[in-house]
Amino acid sequence: MRKACMAGISVLIGISMLAGCGKSLDADTDTVYVQKNGTVLSVDVETLDKDYYDETELKDYVTDAVSTYTGEHGKSAVKLENLSVKDGTATLKMKYKTPEDYTGFNGIELYEGKVVKALAAGYDFKTDFVSVEDGKVTGTATKEEIYSGEDLKVVIIKANRDVKVDGTICYVSSENVKLTGTDSVSIRDGYSLNSGSTADESDSDENIADGTESIGGSTEVSDTDVNDDTTYVKDDGAFETDVYTYIIYK
C-alpha cells in the first residue's frame, strides 16, 4: 500500500460504535483509540478536494484497499465499518486487529505494549516527559521513574492526531502534546506540556507552529508507499510529523 493512499484512508476515518468490540468512541477530529486487547479504533475526518469523489467511488476505493490488505494479512486484520460523504467531508469507520495492522494499512507508526517491551523493540524514550495525575501535569518526570513501573504500558505514535488509551495516563512526552482527559491527548505541532497545558486548556490555531524535532524510536515506516492518484485537502491537523509521542499509562 502506498503512503498517501493510507494517509487518505487514515484521515478519512471516523468511528462511533464498532461491532463486536463493545466500545464506542465519539470524536470529530483525527483520533486513534488503542484498547486493552490491542484492537485499534481510528477516528479521522477529511475534507475532499472539491467534488472529486462521490460516496460510491470512495467506498469502492477503500473496499479495494481493505481487500488487498486482508488478502495478505488475514480476514480480520482490517474491517471497514462504514463510509459516508456529506458536504465535502468524508467520514469512514474502521477497525484494526492490532497496532501493527494499523501501521501496515495506514503507513502511520503505532506501537502498544509494556514499557520494557518497547525498549526491547528499539524505542529509546529520548525526549522530555511530564508526570500526569487526573488529566493534569504535576511536574517533570525522568526515564528512570517510567522504567521503574513494571506494569506500565505505553502507546507510541508518530503522527499528529488525538489518541485515547484504555487506562489512566501517568506520564507523557511533552513535545507537541496537550492533555485532553485522564485517558487522552491531542498531538499537534506547537503544543507543549512544558508550559503546563491541561485538559481544561482550549484549542487555538494560533498556537500551532511549523517545524518539528526528530526524537525517535528505531522503527521507521517507509515513505515509498504513496498514492498520487488521491487528492485531499489537508487541515492544520495534518498527520505528518518527525516527533514520536510516548503515552505511558496503567
DOVO-991072 format. One line per field, with one value per residue (C-alpha): residue number from 1; residue in one letter; z, y, x. Coordinates in steps of 0.02 Angstrom, whole numbers. Example, Ala and Ser with C-alpha at 12.3 -4.5 7.8 and 13.67 -1.06 7.14 Angstrom:
<atoms>
k	1, 2;
r	a, s;
c3	390, 357;
c2	-225, -53;
c1	615, 684;
</atoms>
This chain:
<atoms>
k	1, 2, 3, 4, 5, 6, 7, 8, 9, 10, 11, 12, 13, 14, 15, 16, 17, 18, 19, 20, 21, 22, 23, 24, 25, 26, 27, 28, 29, 30, 31, 32, 33, 34, 35, 36, 37, 38, 39, 40, 41, 42, 43, 44, 45, 46, 47, 48, 49, 50, 51, 52, 53, 54, 55, 56, 57, 58, 59, 60, 61, 62, 63, 64, 65, 66, 67, 68, 69, 70, 71, 72, 73, 74, 75, 76, 77, 78, 79, 80, 81, 82, 83, 84, 85, 86, 87, 88, 89, 90, 91, 92, 93, 94, 95, 96, 97, 98, 99, 100, 101, 102, 103, 104, 105, 106, 107, 108, 109, 110, 111, 112, 113, 114, 115, 116, 117, 118, 119, 120, 121, 122, 123, 124, 125, 126, 127, 128, 129, 130, 131, 132, 133, 134, 135, 136, 137, 138, 139, 140, 141, 142, 143, 144, 145, 146, 147, 148, 149, 150, 151, 152, 153, 154, 155, 156, 157, 158, 159, 160, 161, 162, 163, 164, 165, 166, 167, 168, 169, 170, 171, 172, 173, 174, 175, 176, 177, 178, 179, 180, 181, 182, 183, 184, 185, 186, 187, 188, 189, 190, 191, 192, 193, 194, 195, 196, 197, 198, 199, 200, 201, 202, 203, 204, 205, 206, 207, 208, 209, 210, 211, 212, 213, 214, 215, 216, 217, 218, 219, 220, 221, 222, 223, 224, 225, 226, 227, 228, 229, 230, 231, 232, 233, 234, 235, 236, 237, 238, 239, 240, 241, 242, 243, 244, 245, 246, 247, 248, 249, 250;
r	m, r, k, a, c, m, a, g, i, s, v, l, i, g, i, s, m, l, a, g, c, g, k, s, l, d, a, d, t, d, t, v, y, v, q, k, n, g, t, v, l, s, v, d, v, e, t, l, d, k, d, y, y, d, e, t, e, l, k, d, y, v, t, d, a, v, s, t, y, t, g, e, h, g, k, s, a, v, k, l, e, n, l, s, v, k, d, g, t, a, t, l, k, m, k, y, k, t, p, e, d, y, t, g, f, n, g, i, e, l, y, e, g, k, v, v, k, a, l, a, a, g, y, d, f, k, t, d, f, v, s, v, e, d, g, k, v, t, g, t, a, t, k, e, e, i, y, s, g, e, d, l, k, v, v, i, i, k, a, n, r, d, v, k, v, d, g, t, i, c, y, v, s, s, e, n, v, k, l, t, g, t, d, s, v, s, i, r, d, g, y, s, l, n, s, g, s, t, a, d, e, s, d, s, d, e, n, i, a, d, g, t, e, s, i, g, g, s, t, e, v, s, d, t, d, v, n, d, d, t, t, y, v, k, d, d, g, a, f, e, t, d, v, y, t, y, i, i, y, k;
c3	0, -41, 93, 27, -4, 177, 231, 132, 210, 382, 377, 322, 469, 592, 719, 826, 876, 809, 801, 917, 1024, 1148, 1146, 1074, 1026, 989, 901, 767, 741, 689, 834, 873, 1015, 1072, 1175, 1308, 1191, 1063, 947, 870, 830, 723, 700, 562, 463, 299, 176, -4, -145, -220, -294, -350, -263, -229, -91, -204, -287, -121, -40, -186, -168, 19, -1, -128, -11, 133, 21, -35, 143, 218, 74, 133, 322, 363, 353, 525, 511, 449, 442, 353, 462, 368, 249, 215, 120, 165, 116, 51, 210, 212, 369, 375, 512, 530, 649, 660, 743, 806, 809, 679, 564, 591, 545, 396, 325, 355, 347, 518, 650, 804, 946, 1103, 1242, 1408, 1428, 1445, 1281, 1195, 1248, 1181, 1018, 997, 1059, 1155, 1254, 1219, 1248, 1391, 1497, 1622, 1761, 1746, 1878, 1849, 1674, 1730, 1729, 1903, 1856, 1754, 1750, 1720, 1615, 1773, 1851, 1696, 1685, 1867, 1837, 1797, 1746, 1646, 1465, 1325, 1163, 1043, 888, 754, 693, 732, 794, 954, 1049, 1177, 1284, 1384, 1553, 1653, 1589, 1711, 1603, 1429, 1319, 1320, 1142, 1028, 1159, 1252, 1381, 1342, 1481, 1602, 1457, 1305, 1223, 1070, 964, 853, 800, 926, 1076, 1231, 1406, 1469, 1488, 1595, 1469, 1546, 1489, 1526, 1401, 1244, 1068, 968, 789, 834, 945, 801, 745, 598, 620, 725, 809, 768, 926, 896, 914, 793, 697, 537, 413, 231, 135, -28, -3, -93, -195, -306, -377, -220, -188, -15, 67, 222, 377, 521, 595, 451, 512, 457, 596, 642, 827, 923, 1058, 1209, 1313, 1470, 1565, 1683;
c2	0, 169, 303, 437, 302, 254, 435, 471, 325, 363, 543, 491, 378, 420, 290, 291, 111, -37, -205, -340, -232, -168, 4, 170, 321, 491, 610, 742, 753, 628, 503, 336, 229, 85, -41, -164, -312, -222, -183, -10, 101, 251, 415, 535, 662, 736, 867, 806, 912, 993, 862, 743, 594, 537, 415, 262, 290, 320, 168, 59, 130, 95, -77, -125, -65, -167, -320, -309, -292, -429, -544, -533, -519, -612, -577, -496, -383, -232, -204, -67, -23, 123, 265, 422, 584, 739, 920, 881, 791, 604, 500, 320, 189, 63, -69, -145, -309, -248, -89, -175, -186, -2, 38, -79, -16, 171, 198, 283, 210, 147, 38, -28, -136, -134, -7, -142, -221, -52, -32, -205, -156, -14, 138, 248, 364, 506, 654, 759, 685, 753, 666, 665, 646, 663, 728, 868, 895, 880, 905, 838, 653, 555, 400, 308, 342, 275, 121, 77, 49, -136, -139, 23, 14, 135, 189, 265, 354, 458, 565, 721, 665, 633, 474, 382, 237, 106, 161, 310, 414, 426, 504, 579, 656, 844, 898, 934, 864, 932, 833, 817, 697, 565, 442, 553, 678, 788, 791, 942, 1041, 1182, 1105, 1086, 1019, 1109, 1263, 1168, 1127, 1037, 959, 1124, 1222, 1274, 1239, 1384, 1379, 1522, 1402, 1285, 1309, 1246, 1131, 978, 897, 719, 614, 432, 251, 144, 78, 177, 171, 184, 342, 245, 197, 345, 351, 505, 473, 529, 714, 777, 948, 944, 1045, 1105, 931, 853, 688, 706, 734, 683, 677, 517, 539, 423, 396, 294, 230, 96;
c1	0, 66, 75, -41, -170, -154, -145, -301, -391, -322, -375, -548, -583, -723, -775, -932, -976, -880, -966, -902, -787, -917, -836, -890, -788, -861, -743, -746, -557, -424, -418, -338, -406, -296, -394, -336, -346, -237, -382, -367, -514, -471, -564, -517, -617, -556, -615, -612, -543, -698, -815, -678, -755, -931, -976, -989, -820, -733, -813, -757, -581, -572, -652, -519, -381, -454, -472, -292, -227, -334, -288, -108, -133, -293, -478, -493, -340, -439, -626, -721, -871, -949, -910, -1009, -978, -1076, -1047, -873, -820, -785, -808, -750, -771, -630, -567, -391, -347, -177, -71, 39, -111, -148, 32, 36, -127, -106, 82, 72, 187, 94, 158, 73, 143, 232, 372, 505, 449, 451, 632, 672, 587, 710, 614, 736, 619, 742, 628, 561, 421, 296, 202, 13, -122, -309, -277, -161, 26, 103, 286, 429, 470, 630, 650, 704, 533, 448, 560, 528, 343, 338, 156, 157, 105, 148, 69, 195, 137, 220, 75, -23, -192, -289, -251, -356, -292, -384, -320, -258, -112, 33, 169, 176, 309, 289, 328, 179, 58, -92, -190, -375, -427, -364, -350, -322, -207, -205, -46, -13, 140, 166, 79, 188, 160, 315, 207, 82, -53, -202, -364, -451, -346, -438, -380, -311, -248, -132, -37, 0, 181, 279, 428, 463, 609, 656, 652, 634, 614, 708, 558, 526, 383, 436, 393, 387, 204, 124, -35, -25, -199, -289, -320, -364, -368, -258, -301, -191, -202, -105, -36, 146, 273, 450, 407, 371, 240, 250, 93, 127, -24, -89;
</atoms>
